[in-house]
Amino acid sequence: MKNRELIFKTIVVTITAIVTIFVVGFLMRMFIVRNAVKIEHNDEMLKSEFRED
């Protein structure tokens, strides 16, 4: 009985860890993409300001 509980807990912890890593990786990717878009947008604004001068 104890062996079975240990295996069950191990599986639950492993699945939880995989899901957590996936979610954190997805959020990091979204955050990086959002920052890259913001930086690109700021570069375009700076370029347009230099063109006006």
PDB file of N, CA, C and O in Angstrom:
ATOM      1  N   MET A   1       0.831  -1.207   0.000  1.00  0.00           N
ATOM      2  CA  MET A   1       0.000   0.000   0.000  1.00  0.00           C
ATOM      3  C   MET A   1       0.868   1.261   0.000  1.00  0.00           C
ATOM      4  O   MET A   1       0.581   2.215  -0.723  1.00  0.00           O
ATOM      5  N   LYS A   2       1.934   1.263   0.816  1.00  0.00           N
ATOM      6  CA  LYS A   2       2.790   2.449   0.884  1.00  0.00           C
ATOM      7  C   LYS A   2       3.512   2.676  -0.448  1.00  0.00           C
ATOM      8  O   LYS A   2       3.678   3.816  -0.883  1.00  0.00           O
ATOM      9  N   ASN A   3       3.938   1.588  -1.089  1.00  0.00           N
ATOM     10  CA  ASN A   3       4.611   1.721  -2.380  1.00  0.00           C
ATOM     11  C   ASN A   3       3.691   2.365  -3.406  1.00  0.00           C
ATOM     12  O   ASN A   3       4.108   3.226  -4.180  1.00  0.00           O
ATOM     13  N   ARG A   4       2.447   1.941  -3.401  1.00  0.00           N
ATOM     14  CA  ARG A   4       1.482   2.463  -4.360  1.00  0.00           C
ATOM     15  C   ARG A   4       1.248   3.956  -4.131  1.00  0.00           C
ATOM     16  O   ARG A   4       1.170   4.728  -5.087  1.00  0.00           O
ATOM     17  N   GLU A   5       1.136   4.359  -2.874  1.00  0.00           N
ATOM     18  CA  GLU A   5       0.950   5.783  -2.547  1.00  0.00           C
ATOM     19  C   GLU A   5       2.165   6.594  -2.987  1.00  0.00           C
ATOM     20  O   GLU A   5       2.019   7.693  -3.521  1.00  0.00           O
ATOM     21  N   LEU A   6       3.350   6.061  -2.766  1.00  0.00           N
ATOM     22  CA  LEU A   6       4.575   6.764  -3.146  1.00  0.00           C
ATOM     23  C   LEU A   6       4.633   6.956  -4.662  1.00  0.00           C
ATOM     24  O   LEU A   6       4.984   8.034  -5.140  1.00  0.00           O
ATOM     25  N   ILE A   7       4.293   5.919  -5.410  1.00  0.00           N
ATOM     26  CA  ILE A   7       4.289   6.014  -6.868  1.00  0.00           C
ATOM     27  C   ILE A   7       3.257   7.043  -7.317  1.00  0.00           C
ATOM     28  O   ILE A   7       3.536   7.853  -8.201  1.00  0.00           O
ATOM     29  N   PHE A   8       2.074   7.021  -6.719  1.00  0.00           N
ATOM     30  CA  PHE A   8       1.020   7.977  -7.078  1.00  0.00           C
ATOM     31  C   PHE A   8       1.468   9.409  -6.812  1.00  0.00           C
ATOM     32  O   PHE A   8       1.301  10.286  -7.659  1.00  0.00           O
ATOM     33  N   LYS A   9       2.045   9.643  -5.614  1.00  0.00           N
ATOM     34  CA  LYS A   9       2.522  10.985  -5.276  1.00  0.00           C
ATOM     35  C   LYS A   9       3.632  11.425  -6.225  1.00  0.00           C
ATOM     36  O   LYS A   9       3.677  12.586  -6.631  1.00  0.00           O
ATOM     37  N   THR A  10       4.511  10.520  -6.574  1.00  0.00           N
ATOM     38  CA  THR A  10       5.607  10.853  -7.502  1.00  0.00           C
ATOM     39  C   THR A  10       5.054  11.263  -8.862  1.00  0.00           C
ATOM     40  O   THR A  10       5.523  12.232  -9.460  1.00  0.00           O
ATOM     41  N   ILE A  11       4.064  10.532  -9.347  1.00  0.00           N
ATOM     42  CA  ILE A  11       3.453  10.861 -10.640  1.00  0.00           C
ATOM     43  C   ILE A  11       2.779  12.224 -10.575  1.00  0.00           C
ATOM     44  O   ILE A  11       2.917  13.031 -11.494  1.00  0.00           O
ATOM     45  N   VAL A  12       2.051  12.485  -9.495  1.00  0.00           N
ATOM     46  CA  VAL A  12       1.363  13.779  -9.344  1.00  0.00           C
ATOM     47  C   VAL A  12       2.372  14.920  -9.317  1.00  0.00           C
ATOM     48  O   VAL A  12       2.176  15.934  -9.987  1.00  0.00           O
ATOM     49  N   VAL A  13       3.439  14.768  -8.557  1.00  0.00           N
ATOM     50  CA  VAL A  13       4.466  15.818  -8.462  1.00  0.00           C
ATOM     51  C   VAL A  13       5.131  16.034  -9.817  1.00  0.00           C
ATOM     52  O   VAL A  13       5.381  17.173 -10.210  1.00  0.00           O
ATOM     53  N   THR A  14       5.419  14.948 -10.534  1.00  0.00           N
ATOM     54  CA  THR A  14       6.056  15.059 -11.850  1.00  0.00           C
ATOM     55  C   THR A  14       5.154  15.794 -12.827  1.00  0.00           C
ATOM     56  O   THR A  14       5.614  16.684 -13.543  1.00  0.00           O
ATOM     57  N   ILE A  15       3.877  15.436 -12.866  1.00  0.00           N
ATOM     58  CA  ILE A  15       2.936  16.106 -13.775  1.00  0.00           C
ATOM     59  C   ILE A  15       2.810  17.584 -13.404  1.00  0.00           C
ATOM     60  O   ILE A  15       2.801  18.449 -14.280  1.00  0.00           O
ATOM     61  N   THR A  16       2.715  17.868 -12.111  1.00  0.00           N
ATOM     62  CA  THR A  16       2.611  19.263 -11.655  1.00  0.00           C
ATOM     63  C   THR A  16       3.849  20.056 -12.066  1.00  0.00           C
ATOM     64  O   THR A  16       3.732  21.195 -12.518  1.00  0.00           O
ATOM     65  N   ALA A  17       5.024  19.468 -11.914  1.00  0.00           N
ATOM     66  CA  ALA A  17       6.268  20.157 -12.278  1.00  0.00           C
ATOM     67  C   ALA A  17       6.309  20.430 -13.777  1.00  0.00           C
ATOM     68  O   ALA A  17       6.696  21.521 -14.195  1.00  0.00           O
ATOM     69  N   ILE A  18       5.915  19.453 -14.589  1.00  0.00           N
ATOM     70  CA  ILE A  18       5.926  19.641 -16.045  1.00  0.00           C
ATOM     71  C   ILE A  18       4.959  20.746 -16.448  1.00  0.00           C
ATOM     72  O   ILE A  18       5.296  21.601 -17.266  1.00  0.00           O
ATOM     73  N   VAL A  19       3.762  20.731 -15.877  1.00  0.00           N
ATOM     74  CA  VAL A  19       2.770  21.765 -16.209  1.00  0.00           C
ATOM     75  C   VAL A  19       3.277  23.133 -15.775  1.00  0.00           C
ATOM     76  O   VAL A  19       3.125  24.108 -16.511  1.00  0.00           O
ATOM     77  N   THR A  20       3.879  23.221 -14.585  1.00  0.00           N
ATOM     78  CA  THR A  20       4.400  24.501 -14.090  1.00  0.00           C
ATOM     79  C   THR A  20       5.501  25.025 -15.008  1.00  0.00           C
ATOM     80  O   THR A  20       5.507  26.207 -15.355  1.00  0.00           O
ATOM     81  N   ILE A  21       6.427  24.161 -15.403  1.00  0.00           N
ATOM     82  CA  ILE A  21       7.510  24.578 -16.306  1.00  0.00           C
ATOM     83  C   ILE A  21       6.942  25.052 -17.637  1.00  0.00           C
ATOM     84  O   ILE A  21       7.409  26.045 -18.193  1.00  0.00           O
ATOM     85  N   PHE A  22       5.937  24.348 -18.149  1.00  0.00           N
ATOM     86  CA  PHE A  22       5.321  24.734 -19.422  1.00  0.00           C
ATOM     87  C   PHE A  22       4.658  26.102 -19.308  1.00  0.00           C
ATOM     88  O   PHE A  22       4.823  26.947 -20.189  1.00  0.00           O
ATOM     89  N   VAL A  23       3.903  26.329 -18.221  1.00  0.00           N
ATOM     90  CA  VAL A  23       3.198  27.600 -18.039  1.00  0.00           C
ATOM     91  C   VAL A  23       4.203  28.738 -17.878  1.00  0.00           C
ATOM     92  O   VAL A  23       4.039  29.796 -18.486  1.00  0.00           O
ATOM     93  N   VAL A  24       5.244  28.534 -17.064  1.00  0.00           N
ATOM     94  CA  VAL A  24       6.253  29.581 -16.855  1.00  0.00           C
ATOM     95  C   VAL A  24       6.974  29.879 -18.169  1.00  0.00           C
ATOM     96  O   VAL A  24       7.213  31.042 -18.494  1.00  0.00           O
ATOM     97  N   GLY A  25       7.319  28.838 -18.922  1.00  0.00           N
ATOM     98  CA  GLY A  25       7.969  29.051 -20.219  1.00  0.00           C
ATOM     99  C   GLY A  25       7.074  29.812 -21.184  1.00  0.00           C
ATOM    100  O   GLY A  25       7.544  30.690 -21.907  1.00  0.00           O
ATOM    101  N   PHE A  26       5.793  29.484 -21.199  1.00  0.00           N
ATOM    102  CA  PHE A  26       4.847  30.184 -22.077  1.00  0.00           C
ATOM    103  C   PHE A  26       4.737  31.655 -21.686  1.00  0.00           C
ATOM    104  O   PHE A  26       4.749  32.531 -22.551  1.00  0.00           O
ATOM    105  N   LEU A  27       4.630  31.929 -20.385  1.00  0.00           N
ATOM    106  CA  LEU A  27       4.527  33.320 -19.922  1.00  0.00           C
ATOM    107  C   LEU A  27       5.804  34.090 -20.231  1.00  0.00           C
ATOM    108  O   LEU A  27       5.742  35.252 -20.632  1.00  0.00           O
ATOM    109  N   MET A  28       6.966  33.456 -20.048  1.00  0.00           N
ATOM    110  CA  MET A  28       8.232  34.125 -20.365  1.00  0.00           C
ATOM    111  C   MET A  28       8.298  34.462 -21.848  1.00  0.00           C
ATOM    112  O   MET A  28       8.720  35.554 -22.228  1.00  0.00           O
ATOM    113  N   ARG A  29       7.870  33.496 -22.695  1.00  0.00           N
ATOM    114  CA  ARG A  29       7.888  33.723 -24.133  1.00  0.00           C
ATOM    115  C   ARG A  29       6.970  34.891 -24.498  1.00  0.00           C
ATOM    116  O   ARG A  29       7.347  35.753 -25.291  1.00  0.00           O
ATOM    117  N   MET A  30       5.778  34.919 -23.927  1.00  0.00           N
ATOM    118  CA  MET A  30       4.839  36.013 -24.201  1.00  0.00           C
ATOM    119  C   MET A  30       5.439  37.347 -23.750  1.00  0.00           C
ATOM    120  O   MET A  30       5.337  38.348 -24.459  1.00  0.00           O
ATOM    121  N   PHE A  31       6.067  37.358 -22.561  1.00  0.00           N
ATOM    122  CA  PHE A  31       6.652  38.585 -22.027  1.00  0.00           C
ATOM    123  C   PHE A  31       7.776  39.073 -22.928  1.00  0.00           C
ATOM    124  O   PHE A  31       7.872  40.269 -23.200  1.00  0.00           O
ATOM    125  N   ILE A  32       8.637  38.156 -23.399  1.00  0.00           N
ATOM    126  CA  ILE A  32       9.757  38.522 -24.265  1.00  0.00           C
ATOM    127  C   ILE A  32       9.226  39.054 -25.601  1.00  0.00           C
ATOM    128  O   ILE A  32       9.720  40.061 -26.109  1.00  0.00           O
ATOM    129  N   VAL A  33       8.226  38.380 -26.164  1.00  0.00           N
ATOM    130  CA  VAL A  33       7.655  38.832 -27.443  1.00  0.00           C
ATOM    131  C   VAL A  33       7.041  40.207 -27.283  1.00  0.00           C
ATOM    132  O   VAL A  33       7.202  41.067 -28.148  1.00  0.00           O
ATOM    133  N   ARG A  34       6.331  40.423 -26.174  1.00  0.00           N
ATOM    134  CA  ARG A  34       5.692  41.723 -25.954  1.00  0.00           C
ATOM    135  C   ARG A  34       6.752  42.820 -25.852  1.00  0.00           C
ATOM    136  O   ARG A  34       6.583  43.899 -26.421  1.00  0.00           O
ATOM    137  N   ASN A  35       7.848  42.552 -25.128  1.00  0.00           N
ATOM    138  CA  ASN A  35       8.922  43.534 -25.006  1.00  0.00           C
ATOM    139  C   ASN A  35       9.581  43.786 -26.351  1.00  0.00           C
ATOM    140  O   ASN A  35       9.920  44.925 -26.671  1.00  0.00           O
ATOM    141  N   ALA A  36       9.767  42.731 -27.146  1.00  0.00           N
ATOM    142  CA  ALA A  36      10.393  42.899 -28.459  1.00  0.00           C
ATOM    143  C   ALA A  36       9.515  43.779 -29.339  1.00  0.00           C
ATOM    144  O   ALA A  36      10.023  44.634 -30.064  1.00  0.00           O
ATOM    145  N   VAL A  37       8.213  43.578 -29.279  1.00  0.00           N
ATOM    146  CA  VAL A  37       7.305  44.401 -30.079  1.00  0.00           C
ATOM    147  C   VAL A  37       7.370  45.847 -29.610  1.00  0.00           C
ATOM    148  O   VAL A  37       7.387  46.762 -30.434  1.00  0.00           O
ATOM    149  N   LYS A  38       7.406  46.068 -28.297  1.00  0.00           N
ATOM    150  CA  LYS A  38       7.489  47.436 -27.772  1.00  0.00           C
ATOM    151  C   LYS A  38       8.774  48.110 -28.236  1.00  0.00           C
ATOM    152  O   LYS A  38       8.751  49.268 -28.653  1.00  0.00           O
ATOM    153  N   ILE A  39       9.897  47.392 -28.166  1.00  0.00           N
ATOM    154  CA  ILE A  39      11.183  47.964 -28.570  1.00  0.00           C
ATOM    155  C   ILE A  39      11.142  48.311 -30.063  1.00  0.00           C
ATOM    156  O   ILE A  39      11.606  49.376 -30.471  1.00  0.00           O
ATOM    157  N   GLU A  40      10.583  47.405 -30.872  1.00  0.00           N
ATOM    158  CA  GLU A  40      10.487  47.644 -32.306  1.00  0.00           C
ATOM    159  C   GLU A  40       9.630  48.875 -32.572  1.00  0.00           C
ATOM    160  O   GLU A  40       9.966  49.701 -33.421  1.00  0.00           O
ATOM    161  N   HIS A  41       8.530  48.993 -31.851  1.00  0.00           N
ATOM    162  CA  HIS A  41       7.631  50.141 -32.018  1.00  0.00           C
ATOM    163  C   HIS A  41       8.362  51.434 -31.646  1.00  0.00           C
ATOM    164  O   HIS A  41       8.229  52.440 -32.344  1.00  0.00           O
ATOM    165  N   ASN A  42       9.132  51.417 -30.556  1.00  0.00           N
ATOM    166  CA  ASN A  42       9.881  52.600 -30.151  1.00  0.00           C
ATOM    167  C   ASN A  42      10.932  52.950 -31.194  1.00  0.00           C
ATOM    168  O   ASN A  42      11.158  54.129 -31.465  1.00  0.00           O
ATOM    169  N   ASP A  43      11.580  51.949 -31.785  1.00  0.00           N
ATOM    170  CA  ASP A  43      12.557  52.211 -32.834  1.00  0.00           C
ATOM    171  C   ASP A  43      11.901  52.914 -34.022  1.00  0.00           C
ATOM    172  O   ASP A  43      12.464  53.848 -34.592  1.00  0.00           O
ATOM    173  N   GLU A  44      10.703  52.452 -34.386  1.00  0.00           N
ATOM    174  CA  GLU A  44       9.988  53.095 -35.504  1.00  0.00           C
ATOM    175  C   GLU A  44       9.672  54.547 -35.157  1.00  0.00           C
ATOM    176  O   GLU A  44       9.803  55.430 -36.004  1.00  0.00           O
ATOM    177  N   MET A  45       9.259  54.796 -33.928  1.00  0.00           N
ATOM    178  CA  MET A  45       8.952  56.166 -33.516  1.00  0.00           C
ATOM    179  C   MET A  45      10.208  57.029 -33.580  1.00  0.00           C
ATOM    180  O   MET A  45      10.164  58.167 -34.046  1.00  0.00           O
ATOM    181  N   LEU A  46      11.334  56.479 -33.105  1.00  0.00           N
ATOM    182  CA  LEU A  46      12.582  57.241 -33.149  1.00  0.00           C
ATOM    183  C   LEU A  46      12.995  57.526 -34.592  1.00  0.00           C
ATOM    184  O   LEU A  46      13.435  58.633 -34.904  1.00  0.00           O
ATOM    185  N   LYS A  47      12.856  56.527 -35.477  1.00  0.00           N
ATOM    186  CA  LYS A  47      13.211  56.730 -36.875  1.00  0.00           C
ATOM    187  C   LYS A  47      12.340  57.816 -37.504  1.00  0.00           C
ATOM    188  O   LYS A  47      12.839  58.649 -38.261  1.00  0.00           O
ATOM    189  N   SER A  48      11.042  57.811 -37.197  1.00  0.00           N
ATOM    190  CA  SER A  48      10.162  58.819 -37.782  1.00  0.00           C
ATOM    191  C   SER A  48      10.508  60.204 -37.239  1.00  0.00           C
ATOM    192  O   SER A  48      10.399  61.196 -37.961  1.00  0.00           O
ATOM    193  N   GLU A  49      10.926  60.281 -35.971  1.00  0.00           N
ATOM    194  CA  GLU A  49      11.318  61.581 -35.423  1.00  0.00           C
ATOM    195  C   GLU A  49      12.568  62.100 -36.120  1.00  0.00           C
ATOM    196  O   GLU A  49      12.667  63.297 -36.393  1.00  0.00           O
ATOM    197  N   PHE A  50      13.524  61.221 -36.413  1.00  0.00           N
ATOM    198  CA  PHE A  50      14.745  61.651 -37.079  1.00  0.00           C
ATOM    199  C   PHE A  50      14.443  62.054 -38.521  1.00  0.00           C
ATOM    200  O   PHE A  50      15.083  62.966 -39.043  1.00  0.00           O
ATOM    201  N   ARG A  51      13.499  61.408 -39.166  1.00  0.00           N
ATOM    202  CA  ARG A  51      13.156  61.771 -40.547  1.00  0.00           C
ATOM    203  C   ARG A  51      12.568  63.175 -40.611  1.00  0.00           C
ATOM    204  O   ARG A  51      12.805  63.908 -41.571  1.00  0.00           O
ATOM    205  N   GLU A  52      11.787  63.556 -39.570  1.00  0.00           N
ATOM    206  CA  GLU A  52      11.164  64.875 -39.585  1.00  0.00           C
ATOM    207  C   GLU A  52      12.206  65.984 -39.465  1.00  0.00           C
ATOM    208  O   GLU A  52      12.021  67.067 -40.020  1.00  0.00           O
ATOM    209  N   ASP A  53      13.297  65.725 -38.746  1.00  0.00           N
ATOM    210  CA  ASP A  53      14.302  66.787 -38.522  1.00  0.00           C
ATOM    211  C   ASP A  53      15.102  67.121 -39.736  1.00  0.00           C
ATOM    212  O   ASP A  53      15.972  67.990 -39.682  1.00  0.00           O
TER     213      ASP A  53
END
